């Protein structure tokens, strides 16, 4: 699965993306709004299983949090896409993006999210998509607004209260 935007390519995970996972697990920008150690792995076998799990999600659902690269340099930018989540007891899908620190401030999160949403709504024909962010994550809240999401409540994620947003096809 490949999604292209003007400056980026979004790829589904596969077993060859071990180095990308290793890079994101160690990047302060990628991890700054995560529970400490959330992307850590204990061994090469653990790393391989985490990547295999991400690849299985793509093969089973047709979408997930894509691996994102710059087109010109093929540099690993981060991840962006759609994943299942518990929407206050109801199953839902959420848009998420995390970028390596060196790629912040370039508009890549908005661009990648726009490509992922287009595929989700236009190809997969899902009717609604959610996004959420911590109240203190001003940049993500701004991106969510630019993407046309509307505030729809609160949701707990990893024990923390997040602003919840929805967008309809």
C-alpha positions as a Markdown table, in Angstrom:
| # | Residue | x | y | z |
|---|---|---|---|---|
| 1 | Unk | 0.0 | 0.0 | 0.0 |
| 2 | Unk | 1.4 | 3.3 | -1.1 |
| 3 | Unk | -0.1 | 6.8 | -0.7 |
| 4 | Unk | 1.7 | 9.7 | -2.3 |
| 5 | Unk | 1.5 | 13.4 | -1.6 |
| 6 | Unk | 3.4 | 16.3 | -3.1 |
| 7 | Unk | 6.5 | 15.8 | -0.9 |
| 8 | Unk | 5.9 | 12.5 | 0.9 |
| 9 | Unk | 5.2 | 8.8 | 0.4 |
| 10 | Unk | 3.3 | 6.7 | 3.0 |
| 11 | Unk | 4.0 | 3.0 | 3.1 |
| 12 | Unk | 2.3 | 0.2 | 5.0 |
| 13 | Unk | 4.5 | -1.5 | 7.5 |
| 14 | Unk | 6.4 | -4.7 | 6.6 |
| 15 | Unk | 9.0 | -6.8 | 8.2 |
| 16 | Unk | 11.8 | -4.8 | 6.5 |
| 17 | Unk | 11.0 | -1.6 | 8.5 |
| 18 | Unk | 13.1 | -2.6 | 11.6 |
| 19 | Unk | 15.5 | 0.4 | 11.2 |
| 20 | Unk | 12.6 | 2.8 | 11.0 |
| 21 | Unk | 11.0 | 1.5 | 14.2 |
| 22 | Unk | 14.4 | 1.6 | 15.9 |
| 23 | Unk | 14.9 | 5.2 | 14.9 |
| 24 | Unk | 11.4 | 6.3 | 16.1 |
| 25 | Unk | 11.8 | 4.5 | 19.4 |
| 26 | Unk | 14.9 | 6.6 | 20.1 |
| 27 | Unk | 13.8 | 10.0 | 18.8 |
| 28 | Unk | 12.8 | 12.6 | 21.4 |
| 29 | Unk | 10.4 | 14.4 | 19.0 |
| 30 | Unk | 8.6 | 11.2 | 18.1 |
| 31 | Unk | 8.2 | 10.3 | 21.7 |
| 32 | Unk | 7.5 | 13.6 | 23.4 |
| 33 | Unk | 3.7 | 13.1 | 23.8 |
| 34 | Unk | 4.0 | 9.4 | 24.6 |
| 35 | Unk | 4.1 | 7.5 | 27.9 |
| 36 | Unk | 7.9 | 7.1 | 28.6 |
| 37 | Unk | 9.1 | 3.9 | 27.0 |
| 38 | Unk | 5.9 | 3.2 | 25.0 |
| 39 | Unk | 7.9 | 2.5 | 21.8 |
| 40 | Unk | 10.9 | 0.9 | 23.6 |
| 41 | Unk | 11.7 | -2.7 | 22.9 |
| 42 | Unk | 13.7 | -5.2 | 25.0 |
| 43 | Unk | 15.5 | -7.2 | 22.3 |
| 44 | Unk | 15.8 | -7.7 | 18.5 |
| 45 | Unk | 13.1 | -10.4 | 18.8 |
| 46 | Unk | 10.8 | -7.9 | 20.6 |
| 47 | Unk | 11.5 | -5.3 | 17.9 |
| 48 | Unk | 10.8 | -7.8 | 15.1 |
| 49 | Unk | 7.5 | -8.8 | 16.8 |
| 50 | Unk | 6.4 | -5.1 | 17.2 |
| 51 | Unk | 7.1 | -4.5 | 13.5 |
| 52 | Unk | 5.3 | -7.8 | 12.5 |
| 53 | Unk | 2.3 | -6.7 | 14.5 |
| 54 | Unk | 2.1 | -3.4 | 12.6 |
| 55 | Unk | 2.5 | -5.2 | 9.3 |
| 56 | Unk | -0.4 | -7.6 | 10.3 |
| 57 | Unk | -2.7 | -4.6 | 10.9 |
| 58 | Unk | -2.2 | -3.5 | 7.4 |
| 59 | Unk | -2.8 | -6.9 | 5.9 |
| 60 | Unk | -5.9 | -7.4 | 8.0 |
| 61 | Unk | -7.5 | -3.9 | 7.7 |
| 62 | Unk | -6.0 | -2.2 | 4.7 |
| 63 | Unk | -4.8 | 0.7 | 6.8 |
| 64 | Unk | -2.8 | 1.7 | 9.9 |
| 65 | Unk | -0.1 | 4.2 | 10.9 |
| 66 | Unk | 1.9 | 4.4 | 7.7 |
| 67 | Unk | 5.7 | 4.8 | 7.5 |
| 68 | Unk | 6.3 | 8.2 | 6.0 |
| 69 | Unk | 9.3 | 9.2 | 3.8 |
| 70 | Unk | 10.4 | 12.4 | 2.1 |
| 71 | Unk | 10.2 | 11.9 | -1.6 |
| 72 | Unk | 13.5 | 13.6 | -2.6 |
| 73 | Unk | 15.8 | 12.3 | 0.1 |
| 74 | Unk | 13.9 | 9.1 | 1.1 |
| 75 | Unk | 14.5 | 10.2 | 4.7 |
| 76 | Unk | 12.3 | 8.6 | 7.3 |
| 77 | Unk | 10.0 | 11.3 | 8.5 |
| 78 | Unk | 7.8 | 9.5 | 11.0 |
| 79 | Unk | 4.4 | 7.8 | 11.0 |
| 80 | Unk | 0.9 | 8.9 | 10.1 |
| 81 | Unk | -2.4 | 7.2 | 9.4 |
| 82 | Unk | -5.5 | 5.7 | 10.9 |
| 83 | Unk | -5.8 | 3.0 | 13.6 |
| 84 | Unk | -8.6 | 1.5 | 15.6 |
| 85 | Unk | -9.2 | 3.0 | 19.0 |
| 86 | Unk | -11.7 | 2.8 | 21.9 |
| 87 | Unk | -14.0 | 5.8 | 21.6 |
| 88 | Unk | -15.4 | 5.9 | 25.1 |
| 89 | Unk | -16.5 | 2.3 | 24.9 |
| 90 | Unk | -17.4 | 2.3 | 21.2 |
| 91 | Unk | -15.1 | 1.1 | 18.5 |
| 92 | Unk | -13.8 | 3.8 | 16.2 |
| 93 | Unk | -10.9 | 4.9 | 14.0 |
| 94 | Unk | -8.4 | 7.7 | 14.9 |
| 95 | Unk | -6.0 | 9.7 | 12.8 |
| 96 | Unk | -2.6 | 10.0 | 14.3 |
| 97 | Unk | 0.8 | 11.3 | 13.3 |
| 98 | Unk | 4.2 | 11.4 | 15.0 |
| 99 | Unk | 7.2 | 12.9 | 13.3 |
| 100 | Unk | 10.9 | 12.7 | 14.0 |
| 101 | Unk | 12.1 | 15.9 | 15.6 |
| 102 | Unk | 14.2 | 17.0 | 12.6 |
| 103 | Unk | 11.0 | 17.1 | 10.5 |
| 104 | Unk | 8.9 | 19.3 | 12.7 |
| 105 | Unk | 7.7 | 22.6 | 11.4 |
| 106 | Unk | 7.7 | 21.6 | 7.7 |
| 107 | Unk | 4.0 | 21.0 | 7.2 |
| 108 | Unk | 4.6 | 17.2 | 6.9 |
| 109 | Unk | 2.0 | 16.2 | 9.5 |
| 110 | Unk | -0.8 | 18.1 | 7.8 |
| 111 | Unk | 0.3 | 16.8 | 4.3 |
| 112 | Unk | 0.6 | 13.2 | 5.4 |
| 113 | Unk | -2.7 | 13.3 | 7.3 |
| 114 | Unk | -4.5 | 14.8 | 4.3 |
| 115 | Unk | -3.2 | 11.9 | 2.2 |
| 116 | Unk | -4.2 | 9.2 | 4.7 |
| 117 | Unk | -7.7 | 10.8 | 5.2 |
| 118 | Unk | -8.3 | 10.9 | 1.5 |
| 119 | Unk | -7.6 | 7.2 | 1.2 |
| 120 | Unk | -9.7 | 6.4 | 4.3 |
| 121 | Unk | -12.7 | 8.4 | 3.1 |
| 122 | Unk | -12.5 | 8.1 | -0.7 |
| 123 | Unk | -11.2 | 4.6 | -1.2 |
| 124 | Unk | -12.3 | 2.7 | 2.0 |
| 125 | Unk | -15.5 | 4.7 | 2.2 |
| 126 | Unk | -15.6 | 5.0 | 6.0 |
| 127 | Unk | -18.1 | 7.6 | 7.2 |
| 128 | Unk | -16.4 | 9.1 | 10.2 |
| 129 | Unk | -12.8 | 9.6 | 11.5 |
| 130 | Unk | -11.7 | 10.8 | 14.9 |
| 131 | Unk | -8.6 | 12.6 | 16.2 |
| 132 | Unk | -7.5 | 13.4 | 19.7 |
| 133 | Unk | -4.7 | 15.3 | 21.3 |
| 134 | Unk | -3.6 | 16.3 | 24.8 |
| 135 | Unk | -4.8 | 19.8 | 25.7 |
| 136 | Unk | -1.2 | 21.0 | 26.1 |
| 137 | Unk | -0.3 | 19.8 | 22.6 |
| 138 | Unk | -1.0 | 23.1 | 20.8 |
| 139 | Unk | 0.6 | 22.1 | 17.5 |
| 140 | Unk | -1.5 | 19.0 | 17.1 |
| 141 | Unk | -4.6 | 20.8 | 18.1 |
| 142 | Unk | -3.8 | 23.4 | 15.4 |
| 143 | Unk | -3.2 | 20.7 | 12.8 |
| 144 | Unk | -6.5 | 18.9 | 13.7 |
| 145 | Unk | -8.3 | 22.2 | 13.2 |
| 146 | Unk | -6.7 | 22.8 | 9.8 |
| 147 | Unk | -7.8 | 19.3 | 8.7 |
| 148 | Unk | -11.4 | 20.2 | 9.4 |
| 149 | Unk | -12.1 | 18.2 | 12.5 |
| 150 | Unk | -14.8 | 19.5 | 14.9 |
| 151 | Unk | -14.6 | 19.1 | 18.7 |
| 152 | Unk | -16.8 | 16.3 | 19.9 |
| 153 | Unk | -15.8 | 15.7 | 23.5 |
| 154 | Unk | -13.1 | 14.1 | 25.6 |
| 155 | Unk | -11.5 | 10.7 | 25.5 |
| 156 | Unk | -9.0 | 8.9 | 27.8 |
| 157 | Unk | -5.9 | 7.5 | 26.1 |
| 158 | Unk | -3.2 | 5.8 | 28.2 |
| 159 | Unk | -5.0 | 7.2 | 31.3 |
| 160 | Unk | -4.8 | 10.8 | 30.1 |
| 161 | Unk | -7.7 | 13.0 | 29.1 |
| 162 | Unk | -7.5 | 14.2 | 25.5 |
| 163 | Unk | -9.6 | 16.6 | 23.5 |
| 164 | Unk | -11.6 | 14.4 | 21.0 |
| 165 | Unk | -12.6 | 15.6 | 17.5 |
| 166 | Unk | -14.6 | 14.1 | 14.6 |
| 167 | Unk | -14.7 | 14.5 | 10.8 |
| 168 | Unk | -17.3 | 13.1 | 8.5 |
| 169 | Unk | -16.9 | 12.0 | 4.9 |
